[in-house]
């Protein structure tokens, strides 16, 4: 079940109009902290929720 939901989460968030950020193997580890800060800044500036999607299985 988790894989069925996980495979569609980006489309679900897009359809809901929720901003999301992706961290996975394509993103260098040293870029993870700045990306999380970028998500936090977006949330604080827009007063909107954000999701940070972390894929530890690959990219």
Secondary structure, DSSP 8 states (H G I E B T S, - for coil): -HHHHHTTHHHHHHHHT-EEEEESTTS-GGGHHHHHHHHHHHHHHHT--EEEEE-TT--
